[in-house]
Amino acid sequence: MTRKKLHRFQHNATAENVIERGKPLYTTIKGKWNEVYFKNHNPIVLELACGKGEYTVGLGSRFPEHNFIGVDIKGDRIARGSVKAMEAGLENVAFLRTGIQFLDEFFEPDEVSEIWLVHPDPQPRDKEEKRRLTNSKFLDLYKRYLKEGGIYHLKTDSSFLFEYSLEVMQQDPDFEILEYTRDLYHSPLKEGHFEIVTHYEKLFTEKGSTIHYMKARLVNKKRQ
């Protein structure tokens, strides 16, 4: 482990805005994010596979009336988002270090108002479909925590993942697709991203990649 990574892991161990194994809130936060951590009743927004937390921090700074939680298994990445949130004084931003498959340990049904997936790993090989964060199994997981009427966002540079995800979403009777575009930077929908650009998105676009985006709403909780 490099010295920088070691320093970031040490940061996570003491940072109040990072929830991870071994810290007091890790086993007691489920269903109590607003009560115990944020100490308000504002809507909760998740950025899943948040990486360095660019959207978590960016949206948190623009929408103080919402609470934002970045979720990722990589402690090195989470530490970077944590530092940025602390430097900006964002009390409405937190980070959770865990795998997305373990969300049930931390959230109750209907606890979340929005979910963002920003440039998730496309997992393009057929045998990797079960790991794609937009497959039907993961959508069912997201439905559990989203309130009825809750919003799901997908942003990706991968044409493959976007077309796959669009097809999966179109076949899901519990979601309503509100809008989508295969070229976000040349679409009116770009305004809804508030000029938040991730590190990897900058690299993708500089190489000529097109950014795709989809927004859907959960319209049926009766199946859950």
N, C-alpha and C positions, 0 to 999 in steps of 0.2 A: 504494500500500500504506500502510495506517495505521501510526502509530508503534507501536501495540500489537501488530499483526501482525508488524511488523519485529522487535520484541523477541522474539516467540515463535519466529520462524524462527531468530534468533540463539541462542535457548535450545536449539533442536533440534540445532544445529550442534556444541554442546559437551556436551550432556547424555549421560551414559553409558547411560541407559536408553532412548535413542532410536536406532534403527538406520535410517539413511537414506543415499541416494546420496551418495558422496563421503567417507563415513566408513570406517575400516579394516575393520570387520566386515561391511560391506554385501555384499561378494562372497565372503566366506569362511564365513558363518554356516550355510549350507545343511547340514542334517543334523547340526549340531554345537551346537545351542542349549544342550543340557544340559551338554555338555563345555566349550564356550568361554565362554558367557555366564552361565548359571545356576550352573555348577560343582556340579551334583548330578544325581541320576537320577530326580527327581520327575516325575510326569505333566505334560504340556504341554496347556494349554487356550488356544484362540484365541477372541478376540472380533473378528469380522469386521465391517468398516464400523463401527468402534468409536466414531466421533465423539470426544467428549471423554473417552471411556474410563471412564465411570461403573461399568460392570460389571467391566471389567478391574481397576480399583482396588478396587472393593467386594468382589469375590470374592477378590482377592489378600490383602486384609486379614483375611478370614475363614478362608482355607484356606492357611496357610503351607506345607503339605505338598504343594502344587501350584505349578507355574509358569504364569504368565499372560502372554499376548502380545496386545496390542491392535493391530489392523491397520487402517489408513486411509490414504487418499491425501492428506487435508487436513492439512498441517503445522500450521496454526493450531490445529486441534482437538487433535491429538496432543500439542502442547506443554502444553495445559491438563491432560491426563491425566498427562503426565510429571511436571509440577510437583507434583500431588497425591500421586503415588506417592513422590516424593522426600521431600516433607514428612512423609509417614507412615512413611518409612524402609523401604519395601517392596522388598527385594532380590529378591523372586520375581515382579516385574512388569517387563515391557519393552514397548516400542512399536516397531512396524515401519511405516515410511512407504512404502507401495507400493499399487498397485491389486491387487484380489483376483485378477484374471486372471493375475497374475505370481507367484502363490504357488509355482510350480514352481522359481523361482529361489532360494527360501529354505527349503524344507522337503522332506525325503525321504519316501517312502511309509512309512506306519505310525509317523510321528513324533509324532502328535497324539492325545490321548485324548478331548478334547471340543471342540466348536465351538458358539459362541453367535452368533446373529444377533438383534440387539435393535433393533427399529424401523427396519429397512432401508427405503429408498425403495420404495414399492409399485409404481412404474412402471405405472400403471393402463391406459394406452392399448395397444391391440393391438400396434401397431408397436414397443412398448417391452418386449415379453415377453422378448426375448433378453437384456435387461439386468436382469431380475428375479433377485435373488440366490438365489431358491428354485426356479428352473427346473431341468429335468432335466440340462442341461449343467453347471450349477454343482454340483448334487448329485453328479454323477460326479467333479467336481474334488475335492469334500470327501472322497469315498470314498477317493481316492488317499492322502490324508494321515492319515485316521482309522485307528486300529488296529481290528481286528475286535473288536466289542463296544463300540466308541467311541460316544459320545453326541452327538447333534445337538439343539440347542435353537432354537426360533423364538419370538420375542415381538414382537407387533405390535398397533398400534391400528387397522390397516386390515382391515376385514371382507373386502374384496375380495382382498387379498393372502393373508389367512389361508385362505379357502376355496380359492383357487387352489393354495396351497402344500400344503394338506391333500390335495387331489385328486392332485397330483403325487406326494406321498409315498406315498399309498395304492397307486399304480400301480407303485411301485418295489420290485422283489422283493428288493433288497439291504438294505432298511431295514425295521425293525419299529417301528410306532408304539406307544410305551409308554403315553402319556397325552396328553390335550389338553383344553382348555377354551376356550369363547368368552367367558368372563367371569372372568378370573383373580382379580380382587379379591373375588369372592364364591365362591371355590373353595378347597378344602383345598390345592390346588397352590400357592397364594400363598406358603405357608411356605418353599417351595424357592427363593424369590427374595430371602430374607433382608432384606426391606425396602429393597432397592436400587431406586431410582427415578431414571430419567434425567431430564434437564432437560425434554426434549420430552414424555416420558410424563406429567410433572406438568402440563404445559400441556394435553395431550390430555384427561386425566381431569378437569381443572377445567372443561373445556368439555363434559363429559358423555360422552366417548368410552369405550368398553369395550375392555379389553385382552385380547387373545387369546394363547394359548400352546400350543405343541406340543413334545413331547419324543419323540425316536426313537432307536433303536439300530441300528448297522450290524451286520448278522448274517451277511453273506456277502461275503467279499473275493475269492472265486474268480473273479468276473467281471472283476476289475480287472487 
